[in-house]
Amino acid sequence: MDTIKLTIDNREVEVPKGTTILNAAKQMGISIPTLCHFEFKGMDVHNRPGGCRLCVVEVAGRRNLAPACVTECMPDMVVRTNSMRVINARRTVLELMLSDHPNDCLQCAKSGKCELQALAIRFGIRSNPFVGPDHVQSSYQIEVSPSIIRDMNKCVMCRRCEMMCNEMQTVGALSAIERGFPAVVSTAFNQHLDHSPCTFCGQCVAVCPVGALTEVDNTAKVIRAIVDPTKKTVVQVAPAVRVALGEEFGMKPGSIVTGKLTAALKALGFDYVFDTDWSADLTIMEEGTELLGRLGKFLAGDKDVKLPILTSCCPAWVNFFEHQFPELKELPSTAKSPQQMFGAMAKTYFADKIGVKREDMVCVSVMPCLAKKYECGRDEFKVNGNPDVDFSITTRELAALIKQANLDFTKLPEEEFDSPLGESTGAAVIFGTTGGVIEAAVRTAYEVYTKKPLPKIDFEELRGLEGIRSATIDFDGLPINIGIAHGLKNARKLLEDIKAGKCNFHAIEIMACPGGCIDGGGQPLHHGNGDIIKARWEAIYQADKNMPLRKSHENPSIQTLYKEFLGEPCGHKSHELLHTHYFDRQTTVEVDLNK
């Protein structure tokens, strides 16, 4: 690897060629303030805007200050990051930003975690010599979608969300519009998110440094449901939550907090605390049966069989192909996501068991994902207007609720989920990371197809954090070609291959968020720290190993469900309650050119 030497703040450093001044300084332990910059694996440094100018530094021989985040180190370069000229420039830039920013920190959802607020504190700004336009009186209204709140009055034009949406996710919902003071990042023609290609994955929210993009907060609705004596409240918890929630309470990344999480939910007053892992096992029974059914038709010579089968657990991914690849909407499994399967079973099977009417049960989910909020509201997941899942809250929202309740999370006892919708296997918990859904499906599909026990239970060839992976699994003489993609940019590549006839996969797992649910848009913020994602990933597989049962079809509660209620996987009743269909959501925008 080619390296170069330069001097930063009177200290010599050697870095790989192509390293930015910002990263070289970071390597030396020198902190340079930034706002628009963020690191993400796979992101091209040359595509970053470098627009906020808070990271400016002095470079000997240059008249103008240089933005450290996009300026590459050169041999024998001499850099000063802490001169009075640099400090004055940074302070002036920050004051100009604040002059055009609302001062409603007490009501802002990002208060306490706002990077602009932290920078103002760091630079000791208590008054501002500049008077900008009153942004609160601008033409931008606060927009509330099912998952995301947009307050463009708070946009600081860092363009992080734009980079995430366009470069990492290739969704194309956000871009810079207007000029001067009115300039913000918004949708085309400033249309509502509901009418844009937005998938509600929430990755834009995860990287927004201020309160311009935040999640819809459902905690107040959940509290009202808990205290309503006429309602029975049921809560389910997604697998990825248990390996990330602890970070909000000072625990190290990757801490598995399943027992404490359960105790916290019971202390909050939910009537029943269940596990989405239970319905993940149920999903495998339905999706795995569907996979074997399509393979059987293919092997029998059916030329019209829909292959490859695509997983359908991720609502942001579902939104993506409905908007951008609707011609492929017959390929994904018709199985609902675990969240929605749980809601359907809670308000039928379980409601009957405890003698509660559907409308008197409130089903809440705790998810790592913002798209789950949108998914709850889809009309096909309602019965006479009553949703299968009433409210979804994120990992961050649950942490805030626990803190409001003054619970000392780290000292809570270890408690078990309630039965029967709380019993699960290790196959279910690995749903929380890329490759986990298809590995869980393989564990069951292999034994159902071959009628033989698995020779091994850990399919290492399906694991990893590479954006696109592939493997061939031998089903006792039948080779099954499997593809895996996480992040919508990578999903797009596989879908383009399918359209072009270049795909030889029988099954493909796709998750919208990089790393899968462990890095969902509702998880604790990590600012691109890959070590945190890796720790969560490792914890997911450790949680799998800790389970006494590790195959979905061995879950006794799922076996009882089919005997007592559903009959058989992909049977008439399960199709009615556990399967769905997809739509062509390609949109056109009408623009009045006379305005």
Buried (B, 14 or more C-beta within 10 A) or exposed (E): EEEBEBBBBEEEBEBEEEBBBBBBBBEBEBEBBBBBBBBBBEBEBEEBBBBBBBBBBBBEEEEEBBBBBBBBBEEEBEBBBEEEEBEEBBBEBBBBBBBBBBEEBEEBBBEEBBBBBBBBEEBEEEEBEEEBEEBEEBEBEEBEBBBBBBBBBBBBBBBBBBBBBBBBBBBBBBBBBBEEEEBBBBBBEBBEBEBBBBBBBBBBBBBBBBBBBBBBBBBEBBBEBBEEEEBBBBBBBBBBBBBBBBBBBEBEBBBBBBBBBBBBBBBBEBBBBBBBBBBBBBBBBBBBBBBBBBBEBBEEEEEEBBBBBBBBBBBBBBBBBBBBBBEBBEBBBBBBBBBBBBBBBBBBBBBEEEEBEBBEBBBBBBBBBBBBBBBBBBEEBBEEEEBBBBBBBBBBBBBBBBEEEEBEBEEBEEBBBBEBBBBBBBBBBBBBBBBBBBBBBBBBBBBBBBEEEBEEBBBEBBBBBBBBBBBEBEBEEEEBBBBBBBBBBBBBBBBEBBEEEEBEBBBBBBBBBBBBBBBBBBBBBBEBEBEBBBBBBBBBBBBBEEBEBBBBBBBEBBEEBBEEBBEEBBBEEBBEBBBBEBEEBEEEEEEEEEE
